[in-house]
Amino acid sequence: MSPIPPKGYGRNKRIPVAIKLWAAVVLANVGGLFTATIVAAAIRAVPETEAMESTLRAAYYLALLFVAIVDALWLDEVLFRGSFRRTHLSKQQRAPQHLRDNEPDIDGVAATMLRSDISFPFSVVACVCVTYALFNVANHDFEHYYKLVGRHVSALRGSDEARMQKRRAAIVALSIRREHEVLPALFDALQRDDEIAAWSAWAIGRHADIKRRQRMVPPLLDAYGRGGEPLRREAMLALARLQHRPSAAKVQSELARQLDADEEIDTRLVWALGYVQQLGSLPVLERALYHRDPASSRMAAWAIAQHRDQRGGRAGVGLLESRLPAASFDLKCAIVHSLGILADEASNLALIHAYDTLAVEDRTNLCGSISIHTSPDQRIDRQDLLMPRETYAIKTLQSMGQIRATSEQVRVEVDPWLIKMIDDSEATPATREAARSLLQGIREARDDSKPAAAADGSPS
């Protein structure tokens, strides 16, 4: 019988624990990355039930923790000579190797003297952080997606009424997100047969600031064609917000119907016509300009002014100037603001007449802004218009500054009027200073007696 080779010789030579742990690290990381990628893809696809989603998320974090622990054991072996393994993971309390075999085991003695209760937890925490970052790289930043988008998409699951408020909150959150997964989720919600479809149409309209807006038009048109009144209304407003010009006729028709029925006006319709900017809207906006509801008439003045960049949009100047003399104070403020936007030089004369015929005490009154909430329940998505808030006198001078006065027939009226305002003892110091600044600008930068080249020396 052949003698048994001594320990550590030939086939009895043991594989170092560090190498075994390194092999385990490779296998654990590959398996963990595979699990994280598959689980992340499954959650992005929105599981059918909450229980399934919870199970998948638990599997994701268990895989992360398992990989981190394996990595930490390998680090403990490499950096701390296996202190934690030798101290806490041995199967039984045994004497040190050098006492049992009369062989020196310097590493073993040194490892038992290290404080593994500090080194190993630190290693685990470090490995969790590294593994977390590695997983997010592999699954395209799943955690960021789930926090901002995924959990809200999952909240849209089901159709029970008890969760309706949670679904609305999810739609509101998605309406301000610009991740590429958001619009497909909103398109899916638009196919529902409950109020969430209407909220989804509104949320899609809030994405008017992104590129390739045209891809949002077909789903909204489909929703308008098949939906009930709430969905039709929100889809129509969303299309106008996207400046889909053919949709202007739908908004015009609905606003005209409300005016004909003498019912309460949905000011969002007037606001939408200001967005879509189609000249065919001017007649119905003129009707709204004379409506008894102050909010609707002021909003109509603003909407008319939004057509300034359209060919023929200056036709709105006459509508506003005709309404100005008999308008209420708040409506006068809105018209003055809107005439400044349209910037027709002849409007200087209408502004002067309106100011001179206004009661002296009203000239220092503050012109308010308009606030409209465009969500389906008209409680959120606030839009502030007719800003900034200024006194009527300052608002008039601001509009005249936007309009400019260059022709002689207008200057002959504007210059003396501004001089009179500068000398008016009843005017506030701020008003007189604004009038002085405007007159100086007219005389220096807009003097029609000078060549076409601007006073600042720039070429014409």
Summary of the structure (lengths in Angstrom):
residues: 460
radius of gyration: 36.7
end to end distance: 112.1
largest distance: 128.8
contacts: 1402
relative contact order: 0.05
helix: 68%
strand: 3%
